[in-house]
């Protein structure tokens, strides 16, 4: 079940309405801008994450829908052996740059991001002896290396002293000589 399903449906409707308005008449940029502004305000108010492909087609400054040739220009640039897609809003002049790596995938496009592929927390370790797959313990450091390297952590007492240290009262003196 998706949380705020109606809100996502409304956001989708506003985005599609902005596209339809610009497709029918490119002079209706103000109405499309209003739809995009309303979409952005709803997503901010309800703290909903929009898909990156949607966010890339809306200007952050004037909230106009960035349609190449109608309300924006798109150019391909190469700088320092890297390719960039540069989108410029024709209404306010804001420029957006996106890295154009054909092998790059957004997190939302990777299989690990899908809810079907994630392990629920209740199924973590089924058997008592089975370790969790996602938790990894740091490698153990030898005792000789521990003694030579200064540590910012407070040193703990050995197990033999821990049991007796807490049982002494304020008036008793330490007779062990340490």
C-alpha positions as CSV (number, residue, x, y, z in Angstrom):
1,X,0.0,0.0,0.0
2,X,1.3,3.4,-1.0
3,X,1.2,6.3,1.5
4,X,-0.6,9.4,0.2
5,X,-1.7,7.6,-3.0
6,X,-4.3,10.4,-3.7
7,X,-1.5,13.0,-3.4
8,X,0.7,11.2,-5.9
9,X,-2.3,10.9,-8.3
10,X,-2.9,14.6,-8.0
11,X,0.8,15.4,-8.7
12,X,0.7,13.2,-11.8
13,X,-2.5,14.8,-13.0
14,X,-1.0,18.3,-12.6
15,X,2.2,17.3,-14.5
16,X,0.2,15.7,-17.3
17,X,-2.2,18.8,-17.5
18,X,0.8,21.1,-17.8
19,X,2.1,19.0,-20.7
20,X,-1.3,18.9,-22.4
21,X,-1.7,22.7,-22.1
22,X,1.7,23.3,-23.7
23,X,1.1,20.7,-26.4
24,X,-2.2,22.3,-27.5
25,X,-1.0,25.9,-27.4
26,X,2.6,26.9,-26.6
27,X,1.4,30.4,-25.6
28,X,-0.3,29.0,-22.5
29,X,3.0,28.9,-20.5
30,X,1.5,30.8,-17.6
31,X,-1.2,28.1,-17.0
32,X,1.5,25.3,-17.3
33,X,3.6,27.3,-14.9
34,X,0.7,27.5,-12.4
35,X,0.2,23.7,-12.6
36,X,3.9,23.1,-12.0
37,X,4.0,25.5,-9.1
38,X,0.9,23.9,-7.5
39,X,2.5,20.5,-8.0
40,X,5.7,21.6,-6.3
41,X,3.9,23.2,-3.4
42,X,1.9,20.1,-2.8
43,X,5.0,17.9,-2.8
44,X,6.8,20.2,-0.4
45,X,3.8,20.5,2.0
46,X,3.3,16.7,2.2
47,X,7.0,15.9,2.0
48,X,6.7,13.7,-1.0
49,X,9.7,12.8,-3.3
50,X,9.1,13.2,-6.9
51,X,10.8,11.1,-9.6
52,X,14.1,12.7,-10.9
53,X,12.8,12.7,-14.5
54,X,9.9,14.9,-13.4
55,X,12.1,17.3,-11.3
56,X,14.5,17.7,-14.3
57,X,11.7,19.0,-16.5
58,X,10.6,21.8,-14.1
59,X,12.5,25.0,-13.7
60,X,13.4,25.6,-10.0
61,X,13.3,29.4,-10.4
62,X,10.1,30.1,-12.3
63,X,8.4,26.7,-12.2
64,X,7.8,26.6,-15.9
65,X,7.7,23.2,-17.7
66,X,10.9,22.7,-19.6
67,X,9.9,21.5,-23.0
68,X,12.8,21.6,-25.5
69,X,12.1,24.1,-28.3
70,X,9.1,25.6,-26.6
71,X,10.2,26.8,-23.2
72,X,13.8,25.7,-23.0
73,X,16.9,25.0,-25.1
74,X,18.9,21.8,-24.8
75,X,22.6,21.6,-25.7
76,X,25.2,18.9,-25.4
77,X,28.6,20.1,-24.0
78,X,31.9,18.3,-23.6
79,X,34.2,19.5,-20.9
80,X,37.3,17.7,-19.5
81,X,36.4,14.5,-21.3
82,X,32.9,14.5,-19.8
83,X,29.6,15.0,-21.5
84,X,27.0,17.3,-20.0
85,X,23.4,18.1,-21.0
86,X,22.7,21.8,-20.5
87,X,19.1,22.9,-20.3
88,X,18.3,26.7,-20.3
89,X,14.9,28.0,-19.4
90,X,13.7,30.6,-21.9
91,X,11.5,32.4,-19.3
92,X,14.0,33.2,-16.6
93,X,17.4,32.1,-18.1
94,X,18.2,29.5,-15.4
95,X,20.7,26.9,-16.6
96,X,20.6,23.2,-15.5
97,X,23.5,20.9,-16.2
98,X,23.2,17.1,-16.1
99,X,26.0,14.6,-16.4
100,X,25.5,12.5,-19.6
101,X,27.1,9.2,-18.8
102,X,25.4,6.4,-20.7
103,X,26.4,3.8,-18.1
104,X,25.1,5.9,-15.1
105,X,21.8,4.9,-13.5
106,X,19.9,6.9,-10.9
107,X,19.2,5.2,-7.6
108,X,15.5,5.0,-8.4
109,X,16.3,3.1,-11.6
110,X,18.4,0.4,-9.8
111,X,16.9,-2.9,-8.8
112,X,18.0,-2.4,-5.1
113,X,15.6,0.7,-4.9
114,X,12.5,-1.3,-5.7
115,X,10.4,-2.3,-2.7
116,X,9.9,-5.8,-4.0
117,X,13.7,-6.5,-3.8
118,X,14.2,-5.2,-0.2
119,X,14.2,-7.5,2.8
120,X,11.6,-6.6,5.5
121,X,13.1,-6.0,8.9
122,X,11.0,-8.8,10.4
123,X,12.7,-11.4,8.2
124,X,16.2,-10.3,9.2
125,X,17.6,-13.3,10.9
126,X,15.3,-16.3,10.8
127,X,17.4,-18.8,12.8
128,X,19.2,-17.8,16.0
129,X,22.6,-18.8,14.6
130,X,22.1,-17.1,11.3
131,X,23.9,-13.7,11.0
132,X,22.3,-10.7,9.3
133,X,23.6,-10.2,5.7
134,X,23.8,-6.4,5.8
135,X,25.7,-6.1,9.1
136,X,29.5,-6.5,8.9
137,X,31.8,-6.5,11.9
138,X,35.0,-4.5,11.7
139,X,38.2,-6.6,11.5
140,X,39.7,-7.5,14.9
141,X,42.9,-5.7,15.8
142,X,45.6,-7.7,17.5
143,X,46.5,-6.9,21.2
144,X,50.0,-5.9,20.3
145,X,48.8,-3.3,17.8
146,X,46.2,-2.0,20.3
147,X,48.8,-1.3,22.9
148,X,51.1,0.6,20.6
149,X,48.5,2.8,18.9
150,X,47.1,5.7,21.0
151,X,43.3,5.8,21.0
152,X,40.9,8.6,21.6
153,X,38.5,6.2,23.3
154,X,38.7,5.8,27.1
155,X,40.4,2.6,28.0
156,X,38.3,-0.1,29.5
157,X,39.3,-2.1,32.5
158,X,40.1,-5.8,32.1
159,X,37.3,-8.2,33.0
160,X,39.0,-9.2,36.2
161,X,39.1,-5.7,37.6
162,X,35.6,-4.7,36.4
163,X,33.9,-7.1,38.9
164,X,35.8,-5.8,42.0
165,X,36.0,-2.1,41.1
166,X,32.3,-1.4,41.6
167,X,32.1,-3.1,45.0
168,X,34.5,-0.8,46.9
169,X,33.1,1.9,49.0
170,X,34.4,5.4,49.3
171,X,36.3,4.8,52.5
172,X,38.2,1.7,51.3
173,X,41.6,2.0,49.8
174,X,42.9,0.0,46.9
175,X,45.2,-2.6,48.4
176,X,46.1,-4.3,45.1
177,X,49.0,-1.9,44.5
178,X,47.9,-0.5,41.2
